């Protein structure tokens, strides 16, 4: 497990790490200010821990003694740092709260069980005592999924941190499965598997600071999920601690004995119980990896190439298509850090003469597997791409992305220090609706940001990439960067979020492809699932957790 005090309690990642801007940092911030219509950027540092407003713990000493009896005195934390660290996740709304020092929602205690039996004992105890239990892995939720909330009538809130459950328990080399404790972090999981020649292949952007249980609970997706699958694809079975007692789902390769109950666990977000262990599908470490880039003149052409590759069923690991604004931003941002040389400038000018100008879109193609398959797929994907108007850029673009693929979240904290908001939202939609939804969401975000701008001169950057694809559709991932409206930051973002999500629903998209529901998306649940579907989920919740002990207020409205 990672020492919690090595991590930022009010931001992203390790305290000692950050986004490297290099020697040209002043020039980078001047470029950002100019792009957003700012003459200067304000100084808005986060409130230090000693200034954070934390309510007095609602649990009395006898309650804490009971918790200590279950997991050991050293594993029950009530200090200021632990309560603040576990109060919220990593969404923009979460960071606004923790950076302002307003932590009205904070756990009364944080417990670190070391076994599945201890997790079950804690859940059962809290259920009897009327105490809410918040499952917490890495805490990287961006939809309010780990916020320390309790229902009316509940006496307190305990956050149950799973990261002491951090071991690979067994590898079945013949069946290509592994049994793993749910609190293991991504890097430790991959180090352990790869020592034996295997990989799960699940690499979300939060990989370094998220856990196996969190990936399952949020129905997460990795950057290479084209090859390795989303969480619901690689999950074989799970064990949960619920108020009704231990629950282990079936682990057959396939079964026709009613619905597969694993599909209730994947995406359950802790409302049915605490995931303590999972059996997952693994793969042999690929012998070859090939990541390279291509330019398209526009997003429509690039999306057609992605769709064609998928519908011809070529074995790709990743296809990531940035739209024009995102491609322009990333290249301009990189150019502010590292000005292009004469050869690179000449190459860009030559592409512009051929029609690959400011609207050009970057497609990154990742291939993994044995050498023969990767070589064949490289030839076939390149042939499709070039036939549809793509220009091959070589491996440098792909390898540069691959080496920095977990670094971008570190950029949010220094942006917020300068009064700049950064937030994302995502969806998936059928190919036949993709471009209409893309345009509708872009328009909705721009209109909402204009109507809620910091001032008349403020400008926003709205960009998107096609992050995951399927035979029948794809996921679109939107990123917004805009000057904060000081004193009304929450209202500003909520207006944008409502407008964008309404546009997603109106365009035929899902409210979330891989971030989950939490509290932020719960208002749209009935529109997506329907009244009968929501009643089914509510019935399942009431069956396993009639007192709503586990993660109350998440997923289900109200």
Order of alpha helices (4+ residues) and beta strands (2+ residues): alpha-beta-alpha-beta-alpha-alpha-beta-beta-alpha-beta-beta-beta-beta-alpha-beta-alpha-alpha-alpha-beta-beta-alpha-beta-beta-beta-alpha-beta-alpha-alpha-beta-alpha-beta-alpha-alpha-beta-alpha-beta-beta-alpha-alpha
